[in-house]
């Protein structure tokens, strides 16, 4: 059971790490690291200021002790001049105690001064590292931004970008639908032409009907062309006969026949027949 939990923990950690890796922006990480280094530098500077303050306080205390010792020295001198050796001894005893305190303050001052110098050097080194990191950070950010832009451009040109990929898929779908509609329209036209489907409008014709209509149209064109040629040939000068035209008998016009009038004293055949009836 413990092995199962360990495995689940490992899988969850791997998934979470992968998800966080996708969300991580190196530029933001570098900026965060830079801000942390600035905070550390600020802390070191505050430490330098505190040590310097302590050193200055020790110096002030040492100055006060020196002033007190000077006063005790003057007091011991006056006591001896007044014949009070006991007072002079007491003043010098107090001065000796102040000298011990001054020695301790001098030791503290030396330690604080040494610590201050160490912190100042550390602050300077840290400042140099922070400045170098800042320069490096800006260079990395600029390089990363340029690489990211180049990657997007390359993906756009290669069709791997999401937007261009979606557009390409939409174009492909439109082309497929267009081809399908064209094929369907051509199939319907073939079925109508073959007579397999009836056209409710009555405008569609099969292949045989179209061929017959084409032949009839060609024959009509030939007839009209022959008539035009004949009309052009019939426009000759009066008194001239067309070559090859048959001669018409007297009393007849081309295309019409007139009957001769009956002789005087004769009865037309139609009238005699009617009388006999």
GUPARO-146757 format. One record per residue (C-alpha): x, y, z; residue in one letter. Coordinates in steps of 0.5 Angstrom, whole numbers, plus 2048, in hexadecimal, padded with zeros to 3 digits. Example, Ala and Ser with C-alpha at 12.3 -4.5 7.8 and 13.67 -1.06 7.14 Angstrom:
# GUPARO-146757
8197F7810A 81B7FE80ES 
This chain:
# GUPARO-146757
800800800X 806805802X 8098037FBX 8028057F8X 80280C7FBX 80980D7FAX 80880C7F2X 8028107F2X 8068167F6X 80B8157F0X 8068157EBX 80381C7EEX 80A81F7EFX 80C81E7E8X 8058207E5X 8058267E9X 80D8287E7X 80B8277E0X 80582C7E1X 8098317E5X 80E8317DFX 8098337DAX 8078387DEX 80E83B7E0X 8118417DCX 8188417DDX 8188497DDX 8138497E3X 8188447E6X 81E8497E5X 81B84F7E7X 81884B7EEX 8208497EFX 8228507EEX 81D8537F3X 81F84E7F8X 8278507F7X 8258577F8X 8218557FEX 828852801X 82C8577FFX 82785C803X 828858809X 830858808X 82F85F808X 82B86080EX 83085B812X 835860810X 832866812X 830863819X 83786181AX 839868818X 83486A81DX 837866823X 83E868821X 83C86F822X 83986E828X 83F86B82BX 843870829X 83F87582CX 83F871833X 847871832X 847878831X 842879838X 84787583BX 84D879839X 84A87F83CX 84887C842X 84F879843X 852880841X 84E883847X 85087E84CX 85788084AX 85688784BX 852885852X 858881854X 85D887853X 85988C857X 85888785DX 86088685DX 86188E85DX 85C88E862X 85F889866X 85A884866X 85D87E863X 858879865X 85387D860X 85887D85BX 85987585CX 85187585BX 851879855X 857875852X 85386E854X 84D870850X 85187284AX 85486B84AX 84D86884AX 84B86D844X 85286B841X 850863841X 84986583EX 84C869839X 851863837X 84A85F836X 847864832X 84D86582DX 84D85D82DX 84685D82BX 847863826X 84D85F823X 848859822X 84285E81FX 84786181AX 84985B818X 842858817X 84085E813X 84685E80FX 84485780DX 83D85880CX 83F85E807X 843859803X 83E854803X 83985A801X 83D85C7FBX 83E8557F9X 8378547F9X 83585A7F6X 83A8587F0X 8378517F0X 8308547EFX 8328597EAX 8358537E6X 82F84F7E7X 82B8557E5X 82F8567DEX 82F84E7DDX 82784E7DFX 8258547DAX 82A8507D4X 8268497D6X 81F84D7D5X 8218507CFX 8248497CCX 81E8467CEX 81984B7CCX 81C84B7C5X 81C8437C5X 8158437C7X 8138487C1X 8188447BCX 81483D7BEX 80D8407BDX 80F8437B6X 81283C7B4X 80C8397B7X 80883E7B3X 80C83C7ACX 80B8357ADX 8048357AFX 8058327B6X 8028387B9X 7FB8377BCX 7F883D7B9X 7FB83B7B2X 7F98347B3X 7F28367B5X 7F283A7AEX 7F58347AAX 7F082F7ADX 7EA8347ABX 7ED8357A4X 7EE82D7A3X 7E782C7A6X 7E48327A1X 7E882F79BX 7E582879DX 7DE82A79DX 7DF82E797X 7E1828793X 7DC824796X 7D6828794X 7DA82978DX 7DA82178CX 7D282178FX 7D082678AX 7D4822784X 7D181C786X 7CA81F786X 7CB82277FX 7CD81B77CX 7C781877FX 7C381D77CX 7C681C776X 7C5815776X 7BE815777X 7BF81177EX 7BC817782X 7B681C77FX 7B782377FX 7B0826782X 7B282D77EX 7B2829777X 7B882D775X 7BD827775X 7BE82276FX 7C181C76EX 7C781B769X 7C2818764X 7BE81E764X 7C4823764X 7C782075EX 7C082075AX 7BF82775CX 7C682875AX 7C5825753X 7BE829752X 7C282F754X 7C782E74FX 7C282C749X 7BE83274AX 7C583674AX 7C6833743X 7BF834740X 7C083B742X 7C783C73FX 7C4839739X 7BE83D738X 7C3843739X 7C7841733X 7C184072FX 7BE847731X 7C584A72FX 7C5846728X 7BD848727X 7C084F727X 7C284F71FX 7C185471AX 7BA854716X 7BA851710X 7BF84C712X 7BE845714X 7C1841719X 7C683C716X 7C3835716X 7BC838718X 7B6834713X 7B283970EX 7AB83A710X 7A583A70BX 7A1840709X 79C84270EX 7A083F714X 7A4842719X 7A983F71DX 7A683B722X 79E83C720X 79A83971AX 79483D717X 78F83A713X 78D83C70CX 78683F70BX 78183B707X 78083C6FFX 77A8406FDX 77383B6FDX 776836701X 774834708X 77883370EX 77982B710X 77782D717X 770830715X 76E82B710X 76F826715X 76B82A71AX 76582A714X 765823713X 76482271AX 
